[in-house]
């Protein structure tokens, strides 16, 4: 997962402004095996991603910036809550994706 994040940070990606934008970028960044692992998780276990994927989301997507459009669109002023919501949205997308349903 870290390899793709490094590539992402070195490219000039547009900062996502909505949770849907963030999920779209995550679908590009994450490798297949990581998508499968996240899709296979139970909803109540997503909190286990808070200090790994959650940190990467908060840092790469600028959620610590008070004027972050993404933070505002998540309906919270807390970066932790915003990244948790994005992880939840990613999980929902992965659970309905043909890419991860076949496994």
C-alpha positions as CSV (number, residue, x, y, z in Angstrom):
1,X,0.0,0.0,0.0
2,X,2.8,2.4,0.9
3,X,4.4,2.1,-2.6
4,X,1.3,3.5,-4.3
5,X,0.9,6.3,-1.7
6,X,4.5,7.4,-2.4
7,X,3.7,7.5,-6.2
8,X,0.5,9.4,-5.4
9,X,2.3,12.0,-3.3
10,X,5.0,12.5,-6.0
11,X,2.4,13.2,-8.7
12,X,0.3,16.3,-9.0
13,X,-3.0,14.9,-8.0
14,X,-5.9,17.2,-7.4
15,X,-6.9,17.1,-3.8
16,X,-10.3,15.5,-3.4
17,X,-13.1,17.8,-2.4
18,X,-15.7,15.3,-1.6
19,X,-15.8,11.8,0.0
20,X,-16.7,10.4,-3.4
21,X,-13.7,12.1,-5.0
22,X,-11.5,10.6,-2.2
23,X,-12.9,7.1,-2.7
24,X,-12.3,7.4,-6.4
25,X,-8.6,8.3,-5.8
26,X,-8.3,5.5,-3.2
27,X,-9.6,3.0,-5.8
28,X,-6.7,4.1,-8.0
29,X,-4.1,4.2,-5.3
30,X,-4.8,0.9,-3.5
31,X,-3.5,-2.4,-4.8
32,X,-5.9,-5.2,-5.5
33,X,-4.8,-7.3,-2.5
34,X,-5.5,-4.3,-0.2
35,X,-8.9,-3.7,-1.7
36,X,-9.8,-7.4,-1.2
37,X,-8.6,-7.2,2.4
38,X,-10.7,-4.1,3.2
39,X,-13.8,-5.5,1.4
40,X,-13.5,-8.7,3.5
41,X,-13.5,-6.9,6.8
42,X,-16.5,-6.7,9.0
43,X,-17.9,-3.2,9.4
44,X,-17.1,-3.1,13.1
45,X,-13.4,-3.9,12.3
46,X,-12.9,-0.9,10.0
47,X,-11.7,1.1,13.1
48,X,-8.5,-1.1,12.9
49,X,-7.6,1.0,9.8
50,X,-7.6,4.2,11.8
51,X,-3.8,4.3,12.4
52,X,-2.8,3.0,9.0
53,X,-5.1,3.8,6.0
54,X,-6.8,6.5,8.1
55,X,-3.4,8.3,8.7
56,X,-2.5,8.1,5.1
57,X,-5.9,9.6,4.1
58,X,-5.6,12.4,6.7
59,X,-2.1,13.3,5.5
60,X,-2.3,12.8,1.8
61,X,-5.7,14.4,1.4
62,X,-5.0,17.5,3.6
63,X,-7.6,16.8,6.3
64,X,-5.5,18.6,8.9
65,X,-6.0,21.9,7.0
66,X,-8.8,23.9,8.6
67,X,-9.9,25.2,5.2
68,X,-10.0,21.8,3.5
69,X,-13.0,21.4,1.2
70,X,-12.9,17.7,1.8
71,X,-13.1,18.1,5.5
72,X,-16.0,20.5,5.1
73,X,-17.8,18.2,2.7
74,X,-17.5,15.4,5.3
75,X,-19.6,17.5,7.7
76,X,-17.1,17.6,10.5
77,X,-14.2,19.7,11.8
78,X,-12.4,16.6,13.0
79,X,-9.9,15.0,10.6
80,X,-10.2,11.6,12.4
81,X,-14.0,11.6,11.9
82,X,-13.6,12.6,8.2
83,X,-11.1,9.9,7.5
84,X,-13.3,7.3,9.3
85,X,-16.2,8.4,7.1
86,X,-14.0,8.1,3.9
87,X,-12.9,4.6,5.0
88,X,-16.6,3.6,5.5
89,X,-17.4,5.0,2.1
90,X,-14.5,3.1,0.5
91,X,-15.6,-0.1,2.3
92,X,-19.2,0.3,0.9
93,X,-17.8,0.9,-2.6
94,X,-15.5,-2.1,-2.4
95,X,-18.3,-4.4,-1.1
96,X,-20.4,-3.5,-4.1
97,X,-17.5,-3.6,-6.6
98,X,-17.3,-6.6,-9.1
99,X,-13.5,-6.3,-8.6
100,X,-13.8,-7.4,-5.0
101,X,-17.0,-9.4,-5.0
102,X,-15.7,-12.3,-7.0
103,X,-13.3,-13.3,-4.3
